[in-house]
Amino acid sequence: MWKRLKWCVLSVLPILILSLAPQARLWVARGVEWHGAYAVVDGDEFLYSAYINALIENRPRRNDPFSGRDDNPNAPLPESAFSIQYVPPLVIASFAKTFSLSASTSFIILIAFAGLSAAVALFWVLSLHIDKDPLVALGTLIVLILGTATAGQGLLAAFFTENVSTLGLAFLRRYQPAAAFFGFFVFCGLVECAIRSTRRINRVLLAVLSGVALCCLVFSYLYLWTAAAAWVMTFTALTLYFDPGRRRQTLEVIVIILAEGGLTAIGYFYLLSNRAHSLNETQTMISTHRPDLFRVPEILGGLIIIGVIAFVRRRKIQLRQPSTIFALSFGVLPLLLFNQQVVTGRSMQPFHFEHYIVNYAVLLGAVILLANFARLMSAKALTIVASMVLLWGVAEVAVPSEIRNASNVKNDQIVPVLLRLKTLSATDGTLSDLRSQGKTSQLVFSPDIDVLMLLPTWTAQGTMIGLGGLDFGSANFEERKIFAYLYYSGANTARLDELLRGRSNDLAMNYYARSALFGHERALPQLSLNRRVIQDFEIQEQLRAYDAYVTTFSQSEAIKHPFAYVIVAAQTQFDFSRIDRWYERGPAERVGQFELYRVRMRT
């Protein structure tokens, strides 16, 4: 036991270090001036940390932290992807409240937990099929470190294409899928143990635990539970066909899991039926029956299937062996998940499968399949392979950490002014209005979109621009305030043209302007199988519309988009003329590297 524990530690520790490396880079850069910001590893994390902060502040499950709205009898909000997938945020927020932690601090702890739990879960699952502990440890490292490359992303993909959206260790994206990522592998391991169990009482208990794990995944992350559901059906079918001696045990287990899953589905689909109409828009559901056969995980899955057939023919393995069926199930899985639309006619951002779960699943299958032959490797050869994998992991994490470091440093510099707003939220009516009316009028404007992206992670005031309106279900496509935001920012048509063509140095505004005016699926190519490129004539139409908007801007339009605070960088000479035309501006309060103004609309 102690020997196995040693090898488990040797596999877990490197993953834990790599998980915390981006944060360590920020700590080194900031030193004693660090204000508590977490190091970003994915561009969507600001949405998730904002939702965590709202729950920490005891706001209801249905809320929009960016617009400053909460579910309230007088102002009900529909379900969103955040409120439906509520298990991870509720657990994280409860932990944070118990220990008086901020959302940012809880995210730092979460990334360490994600790396630790994923490595332990994979070590356990691999140990069910591989009896040589050094191979189990090496397999754990291979799956978690090479997963990004297997998704066709990361540094390896960057050598061949500019269309790389995921860098680093993809499974660490917080809190989806990081918080529940380990649960997929725990579920697979429990199902395997349940079917193998010779004692009925143990089998039933393990099957019940498997069902509980699946139920938790259902309310954790769409792409994890659908992958788990597809896998268990695949694994069951393969076991029934290739291992007839276990048919009775297999049927007992699957019936229990299906019963628990069916009860869970009732609650899940009830929440889904009350979702915001904009949810389909943000999730980019498309209608298609077109096969999707050439993603990297599918290619690897095909190689696993071919490998199983070849090894069986050469009598190296037997099809009825549990490890063979287990590995084969992961080889078949990507072919099912990426081609289910051939039957259903619906596809929704399949790249989430590719980046966050199926890539790791097929690597798991490949490691199990090849472990029988890797047993012949010497200790020296295993050490060389492990060293190469670890070196790749260091590069995979270090390069994006360095690229993002300037942005992470800026985020940390923003924190003091947001903490000042948090203090003001107790007295300016923000919290009381949220609880009594379900919305606050204390909205914040800043020409720096990074300030507004980070703001809800630290305080309860809303943002003047609807950054999360579509994601949280509080706004539809037409209600996004991009023109009003650009107007107060002092932007002219040349600036908008620069943003819509992606030529600005402000990458966040490049994306937000295009997604706000044309939709997510047209701003990011991987969101849709049938991407429509933004055309020049469409950009010209928006430029003319914005020019007319600026020319005709009136007090009635200003009233539609009110705000109570303005935050600008202290070192910049921001043009307040458009704001001062409609607002009375109080004296500046210098907080760190920013100036905070209270404003009141002119009568």
Secondary structure, 3 states (H helix, E strand, C coil): CHHHHHHHHHHHHHHHHHHHHHHHHHHHHHHHHCCCCCCCCCCCHHHHHHHHHHHHCCCCCCEECCCCEECECCECCCECHHHHCCHHHHHHHHHHHHCCCCHHHHHHHHHHHHHHHHHHHHHHHHHCCCCCHHHHHHHHHHHHHHHHHHCCCHHHHHCCCCCCCCCCCHHHCCCCCCCCHHHHHHHHHHHHHHHHCCCHHHHHHHHHHHHHHHHHHHCCCHHHHHHHHHHHHHHHHHHHHHCHHHHHHHHHHHHHHHHHHHHHHHHHHHHHHCECCHHHHHHCEEECCCCCCCCHHHHHHHHHHHHHHHHHHCCCCCCCCHHHHHHHHHHHHHHHHCCCHHHHCEEECCHHHHHHCHHHHHHHHHHHHHHHHHCCCCHHHHHHHHHHHHHHHHHHHHHHHHHHHHHHHHHHHHHHHHHHHHHHHCCCCHHHHHHHHCECCCEEECCCHHHHHHHHHCCCCEECCCCCCCCCCCCCHHHCCHHHHHHHCCCCHHHHHHHHCCCCCCHHHHHHHHHHHHCHHHHCHHHCCCCCCCCHHHHHHHHHHHHHHHHHCCHHHHHHCCCCEEEEECCCCCCCHHHHHHEEECCCEEECCEEEEEEEECC
